[in-house]
């Protein structure tokens, strides 16, 4: 189960795929993942771990509750 905190980009993509997202696909500046009508931009890989605040914003855009995230 992922804890709600800093996470590596590769792990974020793995968990998003387990929640039904497809991708990542190449965009103009960032890669993105898709689930139905939700398009979720994924941070660039060269910027280090994804912090707690950015993870919170990503999960909000993906419409994933913190409880659901921590149950994976």
C-alpha positions as CSV (number, residue, x, y, z in Angstrom):
1,X,0.0,0.0,0.0
2,X,1.4,3.4,-0.9
3,X,1.5,5.8,1.9
4,X,0.4,9.4,1.3
5,X,3.7,11.2,0.9
6,X,6.7,11.5,-1.5
7,X,6.6,8.9,-4.3
8,X,8.8,8.1,-7.2
9,X,7.3,8.9,-10.7
10,X,7.5,5.2,-11.7
11,X,5.5,4.1,-8.7
12,X,2.9,6.8,-9.3
13,X,2.4,5.5,-12.8
14,X,2.2,1.9,-11.6
15,X,-0.5,2.8,-9.0
16,X,-2.5,4.9,-11.5
17,X,-2.5,2.0,-13.9
18,X,-3.8,-0.3,-11.2
19,X,-6.7,2.2,-10.8
20,X,-7.6,2.0,-14.5
21,X,-5.6,4.8,-16.1
22,X,-3.9,4.2,-19.4
23,X,-0.6,5.6,-20.6
24,X,1.5,7.6,-20.1
25,X,1.3,9.1,-23.6
26,X,3.5,11.8,-25.0
27,X,2.2,15.3,-24.8
28,X,3.7,18.7,-25.8
29,X,5.5,19.3,-22.5
30,X,4.4,16.6,-20.2
31,X,3.2,13.0,-20.5
32,X,-0.4,12.3,-19.6
33,X,-2.6,9.4,-18.6
34,X,-6.2,8.8,-19.4
35,X,-9.2,7.2,-17.7
36,X,-12.5,7.8,-19.5
37,X,-12.8,11.5,-19.8
38,X,-10.2,12.3,-17.2
39,X,-6.8,13.5,-18.6
40,X,-4.1,13.6,-16.0
41,X,-0.7,15.3,-16.6
42,X,2.2,13.4,-15.2
43,X,5.3,15.3,-13.9
44,X,8.5,15.1,-15.9
45,X,10.9,12.3,-14.8
46,X,14.0,14.5,-14.3
47,X,12.6,16.5,-11.4
48,X,13.1,13.9,-8.6
49,X,10.4,12.5,-6.4
50,X,6.9,13.8,-6.4
51,X,6.2,15.5,-3.1
52,X,3.2,15.3,-0.9
53,X,1.6,18.5,-2.1
54,X,1.9,17.6,-5.8
55,X,0.6,14.1,-5.1
56,X,-2.4,15.7,-3.4
57,X,-3.1,17.8,-6.5
58,X,-2.6,14.9,-8.9
59,X,-5.0,12.7,-6.9
60,X,-7.6,15.5,-6.8
61,X,-7.4,15.9,-10.6
62,X,-7.7,12.1,-11.0
63,X,-10.7,12.1,-8.6
64,X,-9.1,9.6,-6.3
65,X,-9.7,9.8,-2.5
66,X,-6.8,9.6,-0.2
67,X,-8.4,6.5,1.5
68,X,-8.6,4.7,-1.9
69,X,-5.0,5.6,-2.6
70,X,-3.8,4.2,0.6
71,X,-5.8,0.9,0.2
72,X,-3.9,0.0,-3.0
